[in-house]
Amino acid sequence: MTEATSLTPVKPPESELLVVTGMSGAGRSTAANALEDHGWYVVENLPPQLLTTLTELVARTPESIPKLAVVMDVRGKELFSEMKASLDGLRAAGVNYRVLFLDAADAVLVRRFEQGRRPHPLQGDGRILDGIAAERELLAVLKHASDVVIDTTEFNVHALATSVTELFSDSGPIVLRINVMSFGFKYGLPVDANFVADVRFIPNPHWVPLLRPRTGLDAEVRDYVLGAQGAADFIDRYVHALVPALDGYRRENKHYATLAVGCTGGKHRSVAVTEEIAQRLAQLPGVQVTAHHRDLGRE
């Protein structure tokens, strides 16, 4: 059994099946979300009897779901008691799998249930602690046989997501995906923007007859916009100011950010500046950058 404190990445064989289980309130949903963000196909609350059937279906076309994670809990106590038999059946059939077990101290689990204002699935008419004790007894054998155990007692959701990322992501630390979007203020602010830059201080190519029919994707417009007084200095300082913010996104396990760059109509200035900012950001480590022009082509 591997304790998660070492955070040594576990590299499985070609076909990957991960069973995620553990104590209620220990962070299964957070772990599932982190796995999903790194390309795992996640199935939650699967009855143990269906584990073999699901594995067989995926095995027929492994290229369609190369990484399958199955999350199981004890809400169906009678069904869960058959989980060990189901796992033994997979092993006998030659299916390679790993078990990730999430745990936490009783006091922390109680606090999490109380904060969520919900009962423990096994407490019945008793206390939360009664449900936790029953669950520990039910899961004892499975925990002992697990490949990876993560104790989330001292974790918040971000720390748990980071641990899961380091253990089960092929790419290691999280990659931040940035969408740099140009837009026209006259069509409204993008509702999903995390950052908004206004480049209407740059002279408008719309008033240059030769440039008016062109866009910020054309070299003549790009040179006009980026060569304007203050434009290059703005871009340099803006990208520099974004670096600590993007580093903070990674620390908080935020995977996506949208940076909106606006001018009047979203055709000239914002398009040219968006392309330049996207190229600059793409040079930073640990990011994937795309450029999108929301209002290009609108009248």
Buried (B, 14 or more C-beta within 10 A) or exposed (E): EBEBEEBEEEEBEEBBBBBBBBBBBBBBEBBBBBBEBBEBBBBBEBBBEBBBEBBEEBBEEEEEBEBBBBBBBBEBEEBBEBBEEBBEBBEEEEBEBBBBBBBBBBEBBBBBBEEEEEBBBBBEEEEBBBBBBBBBEBBEEBBEEBBBBBBBEEBEBBBBBBBBBBBBBEEEEBBBBBBBBBBBBEBEEBEEBBBBBEBEEBBBBBEBEEBEEBBBBBEEBBEBBBEBEEBEEBBEEBBEEBEEEBEEBBEEBBBEBBBBBBBBBBBBBBBBBBBBBBEBBBEBEEBEBEBBBBBBEEE
